[in-house]
Amino acid sequence: MLRVTTIALALTGLTAAGPAHRQPTPATLPPQPGSADPAAAGARTGGDAQDRTRKATDARTKAWDAKMKKTMGGVCGGC
């Protein structure tokens, strides 16, 4: 029993003694494709793309609401 406890403590100590992870700095990050300018990014997304995104979000919301209404209909009759 003493050996098992000693091994467990040794493994725990080795695990805890590992190097800490640091946050990446801008110098260590790989370069991102495209412009980093937010104004240019906003200009690229046209109104058409925004409409499609909004419509897709509305469709997902409606599907979720219908699913929850169907699921909760058997659980709760309402107030």
Rosetta silent file (secondary structure, phi, psi, omega in degrees, C-alpha in Angstrom):
SEQUENCE: MLRVTTIALALTGLTAAGPAHRQPTPATLPPQPGSADPAAAGARTGGDAQDRTRKATDARTKAWDAKMKKTMGGVCGGC
SCORE:     score description
SCORE:     0.000 S_00000001
   1 L     0.000  -36.936 -179.585    0.000    0.000    0.000 S_00000001
   2 H   -65.831  -36.920  179.318    2.875    2.325    0.799 S_00000001
   3 H   -65.334  -41.820 -179.737    4.399    1.743   -2.647 S_00000001
   4 H   -63.289  -43.487  178.952    1.151    2.629   -4.397 S_00000001
   5 H   -63.916  -42.024  179.920    0.834    5.839   -2.380 S_00000001
   6 H   -64.407  -42.660  179.165    4.469    6.749   -3.064 S_00000001
   7 H   -65.315  -42.517  179.534    4.072    6.153   -6.797 S_00000001
   8 H   -62.332  -43.153  178.971    0.854    8.181   -6.894 S_00000001
   9 H   -65.970  -39.214  179.464    2.500   11.085   -5.075 S_00000001
  10 H   -65.093  -43.955  178.802    5.547   10.938   -7.351 S_00000001
  11 H   -65.941  -37.867  177.353    3.405   10.989  -10.502 S_00000001
  12 H   -64.627  -41.637  178.534    1.323   13.835   -9.125 S_00000001
  13 H   -64.851  -39.631  178.576    4.470   15.805   -8.358 S_00000001
  14 H   -67.665  -37.716  178.915    5.866   15.237  -11.837 S_00000001
  15 H   -67.107  -43.026 -178.356    2.613   16.303  -13.434 S_00000001
  16 H   -71.044  -23.052 -177.158    2.373   19.453  -11.329 S_00000001
  17 L   -85.082    3.541 -179.879    6.007   20.364  -12.034 S_00000001
  18 L   -65.560  161.174 -178.790    5.394   20.682  -15.776 S_00000001
  19 L   -67.670  143.969  178.517    5.997   24.002  -17.493 S_00000001
  20 L   -73.717  148.092  178.276    3.216   26.549  -17.328 S_00000001
  21 L   -87.142  132.916  178.247    1.473   27.415  -20.583 S_00000001
  22 L  -103.235  157.798  176.863    1.845   30.993  -21.696 S_00000001
  23 L   -72.778  142.716  178.826   -0.537   33.024  -23.762 S_00000001
  24 L   -69.218  144.917  176.869    0.564   33.486  -27.371 S_00000001
  25 L  -100.741  161.280  179.766    1.955   36.861  -28.275 S_00000001
  26 L   -57.180  -28.990 -179.375    1.334   38.586  -31.618 S_00000001
  27 L   -72.009  -27.968 -177.345    4.912   37.756  -32.629 S_00000001
  28 L   -91.711  -10.988 -179.793    4.355   34.008  -32.123 S_00000001
  29 L   -79.379  145.511  176.589    1.001   33.805  -33.928 S_00000001
  30 L   -69.878  151.667 -179.373    0.943   32.783  -37.587 S_00000001
  31 L   -65.287  139.994 -179.659   -0.032   35.588  -39.987 S_00000001
  32 L   -89.581  140.510  177.768   -3.755   35.818  -40.699 S_00000001
  33 L   -72.235  146.353  177.247   -4.944   35.933  -44.305 S_00000001
  34 L    87.946 -174.195 -176.509   -6.619   39.139  -45.419 S_00000001
  35 L   -86.216  146.927  176.779   -6.729   42.544  -43.880 S_00000001
  36 L   -93.475   -0.040 -178.602   -6.775   43.155  -40.140 S_00000001
  37 L   -77.163  119.591 -178.759   -8.650   46.437  -40.652 S_00000001
  38 H   -64.237  -30.873  179.355  -12.204   46.108  -39.214 S_00000001
  39 H   -66.483  -38.685  178.723  -13.542   48.767  -41.593 S_00000001
  40 H   -68.730  -36.249  178.634  -12.334   46.770  -44.581 S_00000001
  41 H   -66.456  -38.324  178.119  -13.879   43.601  -43.166 S_00000001
  42 H   -68.183  -33.217 -179.951  -17.218   45.376  -42.751 S_00000001
  43 H   -71.477  -31.072 -179.826  -17.079   46.655  -46.312 S_00000001
  44 H   -68.128  -38.283 -179.635  -16.519   43.138  -47.660 S_00000001
  45 L   -79.154  112.017 -178.733  -19.678   41.768  -46.103 S_00000001
  46 L   -82.236  172.927  178.411  -22.454   43.066  -48.271 S_00000001
  47 H   -63.795  -29.801 -179.824  -26.066   43.504  -47.301 S_00000001
  48 H   -64.139  -43.785  179.882  -26.890   40.313  -49.185 S_00000001
  49 H   -66.887  -37.550  179.072  -24.663   38.211  -46.948 S_00000001
  50 H   -66.658  -38.171  177.949  -26.095   39.848  -43.848 S_00000001
  51 H   -64.139  -43.688  178.648  -29.636   39.108  -45.020 S_00000001
  52 H   -62.376  -40.845  179.383  -28.776   35.458  -45.608 S_00000001
  53 H   -64.649  -43.953 -179.914  -27.191   35.222  -42.172 S_00000001
  54 H   -63.484  -42.909  179.886  -30.195   36.851  -40.514 S_00000001
  55 H   -64.050  -40.154  178.659  -32.630   34.565  -42.353 S_00000001
  56 H   -65.642  -40.015  178.107  -30.631   31.480  -41.373 S_00000001
  57 H   -64.904  -42.598  178.032  -30.579   32.610  -37.745 S_00000001
  58 H   -62.451  -40.131  179.426  -34.337   33.239  -37.798 S_00000001
  59 H   -64.975  -41.276  177.437  -34.940   29.779  -39.286 S_00000001
  60 H   -64.176  -40.559 -179.910  -32.809   28.135  -36.581 S_00000001
  61 H   -64.376  -43.695  179.068  -34.646   30.074  -33.885 S_00000001
  62 H   -63.464  -41.893  178.983  -38.045   29.078  -35.255 S_00000001
  63 H   -63.875  -40.773  178.495  -36.999   25.417  -35.461 S_00000001
  64 H   -64.611  -44.133  179.788  -35.709   25.538  -31.877 S_00000001
  65 H   -62.075  -42.082  179.164  -38.901   27.179  -30.623 S_00000001
  66 H   -64.353  -40.746  179.513  -41.062   24.562  -32.373 S_00000001
  67 H   -64.533  -43.947 -179.680  -38.946   21.755  -30.912 S_00000001
  68 H   -67.791  -37.411  178.305  -39.164   23.197  -27.386 S_00000001
  69 H   -63.999  -41.259  179.022  -42.915   23.771  -27.687 S_00000001
  70 H   -66.791  -42.782 -178.860  -43.392   20.167  -28.769 S_00000001
  71 H   -67.851  -46.487 -174.963  -41.106   18.855  -26.011 S_00000001
  72 H   -80.869  -13.885  179.726  -42.480   20.999  -23.215 S_00000001
  73 H   -60.865  -32.872  178.525  -46.106   20.558  -24.334 S_00000001
  74 L   -83.512  -16.221 -176.533  -46.251   17.189  -22.589 S_00000001
  75 L   -92.125  -44.441 -172.822  -44.516   18.446  -19.483 S_00000001
  76 L  -132.413  134.199  178.461  -46.326   21.697  -18.780 S_00000001
  77 L   -89.917   -3.785 -178.097  -49.782   22.861  -19.806 S_00000001
  78 L   101.236  172.601 -178.107  -48.981   26.496  -19.143 S_00000001
  79 L   -96.664    0.000    0.000  -49.990   28.849  -16.407 S_00000001
